[in-house]
Amino acid sequence: MTTATVRDLRTNFPKLKRILEDEEEVVITDHGTPVAVLKRVEPSAKRPKPIDYFARLKHRMPKPITKRQRAALEDDREER
């Protein structure tokens, strides 16, 4: 099992990433005391469905008025 310091995480992360590709775990130490374990994670093949922002916007938009509603508005305006 490979060990690395907190400083190595900040300054040499690409090196640690290559080590993680070869090995499964890297123990992180702080002043010689183990404080964390980095483990490699396999990415999932399933990606989340992208959000369709335009469809959400259209859903929140007011519906257009019908011909009957438009005629009723015009009649109301003529009376005033």
PDB file of N, CA, C and O in Angstrom:
ATOM      1  N   MET A   1       0.854  -1.169   0.000  1.00  0.00           N
ATOM      2  CA  MET A   1       0.000   0.000   0.000  1.00  0.00           C
ATOM      3  C   MET A   1       0.906   1.239   0.000  1.00  0.00           C
ATOM      4  O   MET A   1       1.849   1.331   0.785  1.00  0.00           O
ATOM      5  N   THR A   2       0.608   2.166  -0.874  1.00  0.00           N
ATOM      6  CA  THR A   2       1.401   3.375  -1.022  1.00  0.00           C
ATOM      7  C   THR A   2       0.906   4.453  -0.071  1.00  0.00           C
ATOM      8  O   THR A   2      -0.291   4.553   0.197  1.00  0.00           O
ATOM      9  N   THR A   3       1.827   5.252   0.434  1.00  0.00           N
ATOM     10  CA  THR A   3       1.447   6.375   1.280  1.00  0.00           C
ATOM     11  C   THR A   3       1.868   7.676   0.609  1.00  0.00           C
ATOM     12  O   THR A   3       2.822   7.713  -0.169  1.00  0.00           O
ATOM     13  N   ALA A   4       1.147   8.727   0.923  1.00  0.00           N
ATOM     14  CA  ALA A   4       1.453  10.064   0.416  1.00  0.00           C
ATOM     15  C   ALA A   4       1.081  11.065   1.498  1.00  0.00           C
ATOM     16  O   ALA A   4       0.244  10.786   2.357  1.00  0.00           O
ATOM     17  N   THR A   5       1.699  12.211   1.449  1.00  0.00           N
ATOM     18  CA  THR A   5       1.405  13.239   2.444  1.00  0.00           C
ATOM     19  C   THR A   5       0.336  14.198   1.919  1.00  0.00           C
ATOM     20  O   THR A   5       0.003  14.196   0.734  1.00  0.00           O
ATOM     21  N   VAL A   6      -0.182  15.004   2.815  1.00  0.00           N
ATOM     22  CA  VAL A   6      -1.162  16.014   2.427  1.00  0.00           C
ATOM     23  C   VAL A   6      -0.529  16.978   1.431  1.00  0.00           C
ATOM     24  O   VAL A   6      -1.184  17.444   0.499  1.00  0.00           O
ATOM     25  N   ARG A   7       0.738  17.268   1.639  1.00  0.00           N
ATOM     26  CA  ARG A   7       1.447  18.164   0.722  1.00  0.00           C
ATOM     27  C   ARG A   7       1.538  17.563  -0.679  1.00  0.00           C
ATOM     28  O   ARG A   7       1.415  18.277  -1.674  1.00  0.00           O
ATOM     29  N   ASP A   8       1.754  16.246  -0.754  1.00  0.00           N
ATOM     30  CA  ASP A   8       1.780  15.579  -2.061  1.00  0.00           C
ATOM     31  C   ASP A   8       0.442  15.721  -2.783  1.00  0.00           C
ATOM     32  O   ASP A   8       0.392  15.857  -4.005  1.00  0.00           O
ATOM     33  N   LEU A   9      -0.627  15.688  -2.016  1.00  0.00           N
ATOM     34  CA  LEU A   9      -1.950  15.874  -2.633  1.00  0.00           C
ATOM     35  C   LEU A   9      -2.044  17.227  -3.321  1.00  0.00           C
ATOM     36  O   LEU A   9      -2.559  17.330  -4.435  1.00  0.00           O
ATOM     37  N   ARG A  10      -1.551  18.253  -2.662  1.00  0.00           N
ATOM     38  CA  ARG A  10      -1.633  19.609  -3.220  1.00  0.00           C
ATOM     39  C   ARG A  10      -0.676  19.825  -4.377  1.00  0.00           C
ATOM     40  O   ARG A  10      -1.030  20.466  -5.367  1.00  0.00           O
ATOM     41  N   THR A  11       0.533  19.296  -4.262  1.00  0.00           N
ATOM     42  CA  THR A  11       1.561  19.635  -5.248  1.00  0.00           C
ATOM     43  C   THR A  11       1.751  18.599  -6.341  1.00  0.00           C
ATOM     44  O   THR A  11       2.132  18.950  -7.458  1.00  0.00           O
ATOM     45  N   ASN A  12       1.495  17.332  -6.048  1.00  0.00           N
ATOM     46  CA  ASN A  12       1.765  16.261  -7.014  1.00  0.00           C
ATOM     47  C   ASN A  12       0.563  15.371  -7.259  1.00  0.00           C
ATOM     48  O   ASN A  12       0.699  14.149  -7.316  1.00  0.00           O
ATOM     49  N   PHE A  13      -0.609  15.964  -7.405  1.00  0.00           N
ATOM     50  CA  PHE A  13      -1.798  15.127  -7.577  1.00  0.00           C
ATOM     51  C   PHE A  13      -1.747  14.270  -8.848  1.00  0.00           C
ATOM     52  O   PHE A  13      -2.189  13.122  -8.798  1.00  0.00           O
ATOM     53  N   PRO A  14      -1.234  14.763  -9.983  1.00  0.00           N
ATOM     54  CA  PRO A  14      -1.171  13.884 -11.163  1.00  0.00           C
ATOM     55  C   PRO A  14      -0.359  12.607 -10.906  1.00  0.00           C
ATOM     56  O   PRO A  14      -0.696  11.536 -11.411  1.00  0.00           O
ATOM     57  N   LYS A  15       0.712  12.736 -10.114  1.00  0.00           N
ATOM     58  CA  LYS A  15       1.511  11.556  -9.770  1.00  0.00           C
ATOM     59  C   LYS A  15       0.676  10.581  -8.933  1.00  0.00           C
ATOM     60  O   LYS A  15       0.701   9.373  -9.170  1.00  0.00           O
ATOM     61  N   LEU A  16      -0.064  11.114  -7.954  1.00  0.00           N
ATOM     62  CA  LEU A  16      -0.919  10.260  -7.124  1.00  0.00           C
ATOM     63  C   LEU A  16      -2.031   9.620  -7.945  1.00  0.00           C
ATOM     64  O   LEU A  16      -2.432   8.486  -7.684  1.00  0.00           O
ATOM     65  N   LYS A  17      -2.520  10.344  -8.927  1.00  0.00           N
ATOM     66  CA  LYS A  17      -3.574   9.795  -9.787  1.00  0.00           C
ATOM     67  C   LYS A  17      -3.044   8.600 -10.576  1.00  0.00           C
ATOM     68  O   LYS A  17      -3.745   7.600 -10.732  1.00  0.00           O
ATOM     69  N   ARG A  18      -1.812   8.699 -11.073  1.00  0.00           N
ATOM     70  CA  ARG A  18      -1.209   7.563 -11.787  1.00  0.00           C
ATOM     71  C   ARG A  18      -1.009   6.376 -10.855  1.00  0.00           C
ATOM     72  O   ARG A  18      -1.216   5.228 -11.247  1.00  0.00           O
ATOM     73  N   ILE A  19      -0.604   6.659  -9.614  1.00  0.00           N
ATOM     74  CA  ILE A  19      -0.437   5.578  -8.640  1.00  0.00           C
ATOM     75  C   ILE A  19      -1.771   4.908  -8.368  1.00  0.00           C
ATOM     76  O   ILE A  19      -1.839   3.683  -8.267  1.00  0.00           O
ATOM     77  N   LEU A  20      -2.832   5.695  -8.248  1.00  0.00           N
ATOM     78  CA  LEU A  20      -4.166   5.123  -8.018  1.00  0.00           C
ATOM     79  C   LEU A  20      -4.613   4.254  -9.184  1.00  0.00           C
ATOM     80  O   LEU A  20      -5.327   3.272  -8.981  1.00  0.00           O
ATOM     81  N   GLU A  21      -4.203   4.599 -10.404  1.00  0.00           N
ATOM     82  CA  GLU A  21      -4.563   3.771 -11.551  1.00  0.00           C
ATOM     83  C   GLU A  21      -3.885   2.411 -11.478  1.00  0.00           C
ATOM     84  O   GLU A  21      -4.456   1.410 -11.911  1.00  0.00           O
ATOM     85  N   ASP A  22      -2.651   2.364 -10.928  1.00  0.00           N
ATOM     86  CA  ASP A  22      -1.940   1.099 -10.798  1.00  0.00           C
ATOM     87  C   ASP A  22      -2.393   0.315  -9.573  1.00  0.00           C
ATOM     88  O   ASP A  22      -2.611  -0.894  -9.641  1.00  0.00           O
ATOM     89  N   GLU A  23      -2.533   1.013  -8.461  1.00  0.00           N
ATOM     90  CA  GLU A  23      -2.946   0.381  -7.216  1.00  0.00           C
ATOM     91  C   GLU A  23      -4.377   0.806  -6.906  1.00  0.00           C
ATOM     92  O   GLU A  23      -4.926   1.686  -7.569  1.00  0.00           O
ATOM     93  N   GLU A  24      -4.964   0.192  -5.916  1.00  0.00           N
ATOM     94  CA  GLU A  24      -6.355   0.493  -5.575  1.00  0.00           C
ATOM     95  C   GLU A  24      -6.486   1.561  -4.491  1.00  0.00           C
ATOM     96  O   GLU A  24      -7.495   2.264  -4.433  1.00  0.00           O
ATOM     97  N   GLU A  25      -5.459   1.688  -3.623  1.00  0.00           N
ATOM     98  CA  GLU A  25      -5.571   2.602  -2.494  1.00  0.00           C
ATOM     99  C   GLU A  25      -4.267   3.362  -2.276  1.00  0.00           C
ATOM    100  O   GLU A  25      -3.180   2.864  -2.569  1.00  0.00           O
ATOM    101  N   VAL A  26      -4.401   4.577  -1.756  1.00  0.00           N
ATOM    102  CA  VAL A  26      -3.263   5.362  -1.307  1.00  0.00           C
ATOM    103  C   VAL A  26      -3.632   5.921   0.070  1.00  0.00           C
ATOM    104  O   VAL A  26      -4.689   6.531   0.233  1.00  0.00           O
ATOM    105  N   VAL A  27      -2.762   5.712   1.049  1.00  0.00           N
ATOM    106  CA  VAL A  27      -2.996   6.220   2.400  1.00  0.00           C
ATOM    107  C   VAL A  27      -2.394   7.617   2.491  1.00  0.00           C
ATOM    108  O   VAL A  27      -1.225   7.820   2.161  1.00  0.00           O
ATOM    109  N   ILE A  28      -3.196   8.574   2.940  1.00  0.00           N
ATOM    110  CA  ILE A  28      -2.758   9.957   3.096  1.00  0.00           C
ATOM    111  C   ILE A  28      -2.329  10.157   4.549  1.00  0.00           C
ATOM    112  O   ILE A  28      -3.065   9.818   5.476  1.00  0.00           O
ATOM    113  N   THR A  29      -1.132  10.711   4.735  1.00  0.00           N
ATOM    114  CA  THR A  29      -0.622  10.938   6.085  1.00  0.00           C
ATOM    115  C   THR A  29      -0.443  12.420   6.340  1.00  0.00           C
ATOM    116  O   THR A  29      -0.182  13.200   5.424  1.00  0.00           O
ATOM    117  N   ASP A  30      -0.588  12.794   7.602  1.00  0.00           N
ATOM    118  CA  ASP A  30      -0.359  14.164   8.046  1.00  0.00           C
ATOM    119  C   ASP A  30       0.629  14.088   9.207  1.00  0.00           C
ATOM    120  O   ASP A  30       0.287  13.602  10.285  1.00  0.00           O
ATOM    121  N   HIS A  31       1.837  14.562   8.990  1.00  0.00           N
ATOM    122  CA  HIS A  31       2.913  14.477   9.976  1.00  0.00           C
ATOM    123  C   HIS A  31       3.158  13.028  10.407  1.00  0.00           C
ATOM    124  O   HIS A  31       3.393  12.754  11.584  1.00  0.00           O
ATOM    125  N   GLY A  32       3.102  12.105   9.442  1.00  0.00           N
ATOM    126  CA  GLY A  32       3.380  10.698   9.706  1.00  0.00           C
ATOM    127  C   GLY A  32       2.202   9.899  10.221  1.00  0.00           C
ATOM    128  O   GLY A  32       2.311   8.680  10.359  1.00  0.00           O
ATOM    129  N   THR A  33       1.076  10.538  10.511  1.00  0.00           N
ATOM    130  CA  THR A  33      -0.109   9.841  11.023  1.00  0.00           C
ATOM    131  C   THR A  33      -1.106   9.652   9.886  1.00  0.00           C
ATOM    132  O   THR A  33      -1.475  10.626   9.229  1.00  0.00           O
ATOM    133  N   PRO A  34      -1.553   8.411   9.637  1.00  0.00           N
ATOM    134  CA  PRO A  34      -2.551   8.197   8.589  1.00  0.00           C
ATOM    135  C   PRO A  34      -3.859   8.914   8.933  1.00  0.00           C
ATOM    136  O   PRO A  34      -4.393   8.766  10.033  1.00  0.00           O
ATOM    137  N   VAL A  35      -4.364   9.693   7.971  1.00  0.00           N
ATOM    138  CA  VAL A  35      -5.604  10.440   8.217  1.00  0.00           C
ATOM    139  C   VAL A  35      -6.706  10.101   7.219  1.00  0.00           C
ATOM    140  O   VAL A  35      -7.882  10.329   7.502  1.00  0.00           O
ATOM    141  N   ALA A  36      -6.348   9.563   6.063  1.00  0.00           N
ATOM    142  CA  ALA A  36      -7.372   9.271   5.056  1.00  0.00           C
ATOM    143  C   ALA A  36      -6.864   8.200   4.101  1.00  0.00           C
ATOM    144  O   ALA A  36      -5.667   7.929   4.007  1.00  0.00           O
ATOM    145  N   VAL A  37      -7.812   7.609   3.403  1.00  0.00           N
ATOM    146  CA  VAL A  37      -7.480   6.620   2.384  1.00  0.00           C
ATOM    147  C   VAL A  37      -8.167   7.045   1.086  1.00  0.00           C
ATOM    148  O   VAL A  37      -9.380   7.249   1.051  1.00  0.00           O
ATOM    149  N   LEU A  38      -7.381   7.173   0.027  1.00  0.00           N
ATOM    150  CA  LEU A  38      -7.945   7.448  -1.301  1.00  0.00           C
ATOM    151  C   LEU A  38      -8.162   6.121  -1.998  1.00  0.00           C
ATOM    152  O   LEU A  38      -7.254   5.295  -2.087  1.00  0.00           O
ATOM    153  N   LYS A  39      -9.379   5.923  -2.494  1.00  0.00           N
ATOM    154  CA  LYS A  39      -9.688   4.701  -3.231  1.00  0.00           C
ATOM    155  C   LYS A  39     -10.131   5.061  -4.632  1.00  0.00           C
ATOM    156  O   LYS A  39     -10.764   6.094  -4.852  1.00  0.00           O
ATOM    157  N   ARG A  40      -9.798   4.209  -5.566  1.00  0.00           N
ATOM    158  CA  ARG A  40     -10.199   4.413  -6.950  1.00  0.00           C
ATOM    159  C   ARG A  40     -11.658   4.002  -7.115  1.00  0.00           C
ATOM    160  O   ARG A  40     -12.096   2.984  -6.579  1.00  0.00           O
ATOM    161  N   VAL A  41     -12.391   4.798  -7.854  1.00  0.00           N
ATOM    162  CA  VAL A  41     -13.803   4.524  -8.095  1.00  0.00           C
ATOM    163  C   VAL A  41     -13.996   4.336  -9.590  1.00  0.00           C
ATOM    164  O   VAL A  41     -13.497   5.123 -10.394  1.00  0.00           O
ATOM    165  N   GLU A  42     -14.707   3.310  -9.947  1.00  0.00           N
ATOM    166  CA  GLU A  42     -15.018   3.075 -11.353  1.00  0.00           C
ATOM    167  C   GLU A  42     -16.182   3.975 -11.754  1.00  0.00           C
ATOM    168  O   GLU A  42     -17.222   3.973 -11.095  1.00  0.00           O
ATOM    169  N   PRO A  43     -16.016   4.740 -12.824  1.00  0.00           N
ATOM    170  CA  PRO A  43     -17.128   5.606 -13.248  1.00  0.00           C
ATOM    171  C   PRO A  43     -18.287   4.761 -13.768  1.00  0.00           C
ATOM    172  O   PRO A  43     -18.093   3.735 -14.418  1.00  0.00           O
ATOM    173  N   SER A  44     -19.478   5.219 -13.465  1.00  0.00           N
ATOM    174  CA  SER A  44     -20.655   4.493 -13.933  1.00  0.00           C
ATOM    175  C   SER A  44     -20.909   4.829 -15.393  1.00  0.00           C
ATOM    176  O   SER A  44     -20.680   5.957 -15.829  1.00  0.00           O
ATOM    177  N   ALA A  45     -21.376   3.861 -16.132  1.00  0.00           N
ATOM    178  CA  ALA A  45     -21.638   4.054 -17.558  1.00  0.00           C
ATOM    179  C   ALA A  45     -22.901   4.866 -17.790  1.00  0.00           C
ATOM    180  O   ALA A  45     -23.072   5.461 -18.854  1.00  0.00           O
ATOM    181  N   LYS A  46     -23.776   4.893 -16.811  1.00  0.00           N
ATOM    182  CA  LYS A  46     -25.046   5.588 -16.946  1.00  0.00           C
ATOM    183  C   LYS A  46     -24.873   7.063 -16.605  1.00  0.00           C
ATOM    184  O   LYS A  46     -24.470   7.402 -15.492  1.00  0.00           O
ATOM    185  N   ARG A  47     -25.174   7.934 -17.552  1.00  0.00           N
ATOM    186  CA  ARG A  47     -25.077   9.369 -17.321  1.00  0.00           C
ATOM    187  C   ARG A  47     -26.468   9.906 -17.029  1.00  0.00           C
ATOM    188  O   ARG A  47     -27.451   9.416 -17.585  1.00  0.00           O
ATOM    189  N   PRO A  48     -26.562  10.890 -16.177  1.00  0.00           N
ATOM    190  CA  PRO A  48     -27.884  11.465 -15.898  1.00  0.00           C
ATOM    191  C   PRO A  48     -28.439  12.167 -17.135  1.00  0.00           C
ATOM    192  O   PRO A  48     -27.697  12.702 -17.959  1.00  0.00           O
ATOM    193  N   LYS A  49     -29.749  12.148 -17.236  1.00  0.00           N
ATOM    194  CA  LYS A  49     -30.420  12.779 -18.357  1.00  0.00           C
ATOM    195  C   LYS A  49     -30.236  14.298 -18.263  1.00  0.00           C
ATOM    196  O   LYS A  49     -30.472  14.883 -17.207  1.00  0.00           O
ATOM    197  N   PRO A  50     -29.818  14.935 -19.355  1.00  0.00           N
ATOM    198  CA  PRO A  50     -29.635  16.391 -19.286  1.00  0.00           C
ATOM    199  C   PRO A  50     -30.967  17.109 -19.084  1.00  0.00           C
ATOM    200  O   PRO A  50     -32.011  16.642 -19.539  1.00  0.00           O
ATOM    201  N   ILE A  51     -30.920  18.221 -18.412  1.00  0.00           N
ATOM    202  CA  ILE A  51     -32.125  18.993 -18.113  1.00  0.00           C
ATOM    203  C   ILE A  51     -32.509  19.814 -19.335  1.00  0.00           C
ATOM    204  O   ILE A  51     -31.674  20.514 -19.907  1.00  0.00           O
ATOM    205  N   ASP A  52     -33.763  19.726 -19.729  1.00  0.00           N
ATOM    206  CA  ASP A  52     -34.259  20.499 -20.862  1.00  0.00           C
ATOM    207  C   ASP A  52     -34.855  21.795 -20.312  1.00  0.00           C
ATOM    208  O   ASP A  52     -36.030  21.854 -19.951  1.00  0.00           O
ATOM    209  N   TYR A  53     -34.016  22.831 -20.257  1.00  0.00           N
ATOM    210  CA  TYR A  53     -34.442  24.088 -19.665  1.00  0.00           C
ATOM    211  C   TYR A  53     -35.520  24.777 -20.501  1.00  0.00           C
ATOM    212  O   TYR A  53     -36.404  25.430 -19.946  1.00  0.00           O
ATOM    213  N   PHE A  54     -35.460  24.642 -21.824  1.00  0.00           N
ATOM    214  CA  PHE A  54     -36.462  25.268 -22.671  1.00  0.00           C
ATOM    215  C   PHE A  54     -37.842  24.662 -22.433  1.00  0.00           C
ATOM    216  O   PHE A  54     -38.836  25.386 -22.400  1.00  0.00           O
ATOM    217  N   ALA A  55     -37.912  23.345 -22.267  1.00  0.00           N
ATOM    218  CA  ALA A  55     -39.194  22.691 -21.990  1.00  0.00           C
ATOM    219  C   ALA A  55     -39.740  23.151 -20.634  1.00  0.00           C
ATOM    220  O   ALA A  55     -40.944  23.367 -20.491  1.00  0.00           O
ATOM    221  N   ARG A  56     -38.864  23.300 -19.647  1.00  0.00           N
ATOM    222  CA  ARG A  56     -39.318  23.791 -18.342  1.00  0.00           C
ATOM    223  C   ARG A  56     -39.854  25.208 -18.458  1.00  0.00           C
ATOM    224  O   ARG A  56     -40.861  25.543 -17.834  1.00  0.00           O
ATOM    225  N   LEU A  57     -39.192  26.044 -19.251  1.00  0.00           N
ATOM    226  CA  LEU A  57     -39.643  27.415 -19.437  1.00  0.00           C
ATOM    227  C   LEU A  57     -40.995  27.456 -20.144  1.00  0.00           C
ATOM    228  O   LEU A  57     -41.889  28.201 -19.741  1.00  0.00           O
ATOM    229  N   LYS A  58     -41.143  26.651 -21.201  1.00  0.00           N
ATOM    230  CA  LYS A  58     -42.418  26.611 -21.925  1.00  0.00           C
ATOM    231  C   LYS A  58     -43.552  26.143 -21.020  1.00  0.00           C
ATOM    232  O   LYS A  58     -44.681  26.618 -21.138  1.00  0.00           O
ATOM    233  N   HIS A  59     -43.254  25.220 -20.126  1.00  0.00           N
ATOM    234  CA  HIS A  59     -44.274  24.702 -19.215  1.00  0.00           C
ATOM    235  C   HIS A  59     -44.771  25.796 -18.275  1.00  0.00           C
ATOM    236  O   HIS A  59     -45.942  25.801 -17.896  1.00  0.00           O
ATOM    237  N   ARG A  60     -43.900  26.712 -17.901  1.00  0.00           N
ATOM    238  CA  ARG A  60     -44.271  27.776 -16.976  1.00  0.00           C
ATOM    239  C   ARG A  60     -44.883  28.996 -17.665  1.00  0.00           C
ATOM    240  O   ARG A  60     -45.434  29.870 -16.997  1.00  0.00           O
ATOM    241  N   MET A  61     -44.793  29.061 -18.981  1.00  0.00           N
ATOM    242  CA  MET A  61     -45.342  30.193 -19.722  1.00  0.00           C
ATOM    243  C   MET A  61     -46.872  30.114 -19.730  1.00  0.00           C
ATOM    244  O   MET A  61     -47.435  29.019 -19.708  1.00  0.00           O
ATOM    245  N   PRO A  62     -47.547  31.267 -19.762  1.00  0.00           N
ATOM    246  CA  PRO A  62     -49.017  31.231 -19.826  1.00  0.00           C
ATOM    247  C   PRO A  62     -49.477  30.674 -21.167  1.00  0.00           C
ATOM    248  O   PRO A  62     -48.811  30.839 -22.189  1.00  0.00           O
ATOM    249  N   LYS A  63     -50.623  30.016 -21.141  1.00  0.00           N
ATOM    250  CA  LYS A  63     -51.185  29.431 -22.360  1.00  0.00           C
ATOM    251  C   LYS A  63     -51.788  30.544 -23.218  1.00  0.00           C
ATOM    252  O   LYS A  63     -52.324  31.508 -22.671  1.00  0.00           O
ATOM    253  N   PRO A  64     -51.713  30.437 -24.552  1.00  0.00           N
ATOM    254  CA  PRO A  64     -52.340  31.448 -25.402  1.00  0.00           C
ATOM    255  C   PRO A  64     -53.862  31.397 -25.262  1.00  0.00           C
ATOM    256  O   PRO A  64     -54.433  30.343 -24.980  1.00  0.00           O
ATOM    257  N   ILE A  65     -54.508  32.537 -25.460  1.00  0.00           N
ATOM    258  CA  ILE A  65     -55.963  32.572 -25.305  1.00  0.00           C
ATOM    259  C   ILE A  65     -56.625  32.050 -26.581  1.00  0.00           C
ATOM    260  O   ILE A  65     -56.056  32.130 -27.669  1.00  0.00           O
ATOM    261  N   THR A  66     -57.827  31.520 -26.427  1.00  0.00           N
ATOM    262  CA  THR A  66     -58.565  30.968 -27.566  1.00  0.00           C
ATOM    263  C   THR A  66     -59.287  32.091 -28.310  1.00  0.00           C
ATOM    264  O   THR A  66     -59.349  33.228 -27.843  1.00  0.00           O
ATOM    265  N   LYS A  67     -59.824  31.746 -29.465  1.00  0.00           N
ATOM    266  CA  LYS A  67     -60.571  32.741 -30.254  1.00  0.00           C
ATOM    267  C   LYS A  67     -61.793  33.232 -29.487  1.00  0.00           C
ATOM    268  O   LYS A  67     -62.140  34.411 -29.554  1.00  0.00           O
ATOM    269  N   ARG A  68     -62.441  32.333 -28.765  1.00  0.00           N
ATOM    270  CA  ARG A  68     -63.622  32.702 -28.004  1.00  0.00           C
ATOM    271  C   ARG A  68     -63.253  33.686 -26.890  1.00  0.00           C
ATOM    272  O   ARG A  68     -63.967  34.663 -26.663  1.00  0.00           O
ATOM    273  N   GLN A  69     -62.141  33.429 -26.197  1.00  0.00           N
ATOM    274  CA  GLN A  69     -61.705  34.338 -25.138  1.00  0.00           C
ATOM    275  C   GLN A  69     -61.305  35.694 -25.719  1.00  0.00           C
ATOM    276  O   GLN A  69     -61.582  36.733 -25.119  1.00  0.00           O
ATOM    277  N   ARG A  70     -60.650  35.686 -26.889  1.00  0.00           N
ATOM    278  CA  ARG A  70     -60.256  36.938 -27.524  1.00  0.00           C
ATOM    279  C   ARG A  70     -61.487  37.759 -27.908  1.00  0.00           C
ATOM    280  O   ARG A  70     -61.507  38.975 -27.716  1.00  0.00           O
ATOM    281  N   ALA A  71     -62.517  37.097 -28.452  1.00  0.00           N
ATOM    282  CA  ALA A  71     -63.743  37.792 -28.835  1.00  0.00           C
ATOM    283  C   ALA A  71     -64.420  38.395 -27.603  1.00  0.00           C
ATOM    284  O   ALA A  71     -64.939  39.510 -27.655  1.00  0.00           O
ATOM    285  N   ALA A  72     -64.410  37.643 -26.491  1.00  0.00           N
ATOM    286  CA  ALA A  72     -65.024  38.151 -25.269  1.00  0.00           C
ATOM    287  C   ALA A  72     -64.270  39.394 -24.768  1.00  0.00           C
ATOM    288  O   ALA A  72     -64.893  40.340 -24.287  1.00  0.00           O
ATOM    289  N   LEU A  73     -62.957  39.395 -24.876  1.00  0.00           N
ATOM    290  CA  LEU A  73     -62.175  40.565 -24.472  1.00  0.00           C
ATOM    291  C   LEU A  73     -62.479  41.763 -25.363  1.00  0.00           C
ATOM    292  O   LEU A  73     -62.615  42.885 -24.875  1.00  0.00           O
ATOM    293  N   GLU A  74     -62.585  41.526 -26.673  1.00  0.00           N
ATOM    294  CA  GLU A  74     -62.868  42.623 -27.591  1.00  0.00           C
ATOM    295  C   GLU A  74     -64.255  43.202 -27.342  1.00  0.00           C
ATOM    296  O   GLU A  74     -64.443  44.417 -27.413  1.00  0.00           O
ATOM    297  N   ASP A  75     -65.237  42.332 -27.047  1.00  0.00           N
ATOM    298  CA  ASP A  75     -66.579  42.809 -26.725  1.00  0.00           C
ATOM    299  C   ASP A  75     -66.556  43.656 -25.458  1.00  0.00           C
ATOM    300  O   ASP A  75     -67.226  44.686 -25.378  1.00  0.00           O
ATOM    301  N   ASP A  76     -65.799  43.226 -24.491  1.00  0.00           N
ATOM    302  CA  ASP A  76     -65.703  43.955 -23.225  1.00  0.00           C
ATOM    303  C   ASP A  76     -65.047  45.326 -23.458  1.00  0.00           C
ATOM    304  O   ASP A  76     -65.441  46.309 -22.830  1.00  0.00           O
ATOM    305  N   ARG A  77     -64.067  45.398 -24.338  1.00  0.00           N
ATOM    306  CA  ARG A  77     -63.384  46.648 -24.611  1.00  0.00           C
ATOM    307  C   ARG A  77     -64.308  47.634 -25.362  1.00  0.00           C
ATOM    308  O   ARG A  77     -64.240  48.844 -25.146  1.00  0.00           O
ATOM    309  N   GLU A  78     -65.155  47.106 -26.231  1.00  0.00           N
ATOM    310  CA  GLU A  78     -66.052  47.982 -26.980  1.00  0.00           C
ATOM    311  C   GLU A  78     -67.084  48.625 -26.083  1.00  0.00           C
ATOM    312  O   GLU A  78     -67.525  49.742 -26.350  1.00  0.00           O
ATOM    313  N   GLU A  79     -67.482  47.931 -25.008  1.00  0.00           N
ATOM    314  CA  GLU A  79     -68.464  48.464 -24.101  1.00  0.00           C
ATOM    315  C   GLU A  79     -67.924  49.635 -23.281  1.00  0.00           C
ATOM    316  O   GLU A  79     -68.702  50.470 -22.819  1.00  0.00           O
ATOM    317  N   ARG A  80     -66.657  49.708 -23.101  1.00  0.00           N
ATOM    318  CA  ARG A  80     -66.076  50.769 -22.260  1.00  0.00           C
ATOM    319  C   ARG A  80     -65.954  52.045 -22.989  1.00  0.00           C
ATOM    320  O   ARG A  80     -65.485  53.035 -22.427  1.00  0.00           O
TER     321      ARG A  80
END
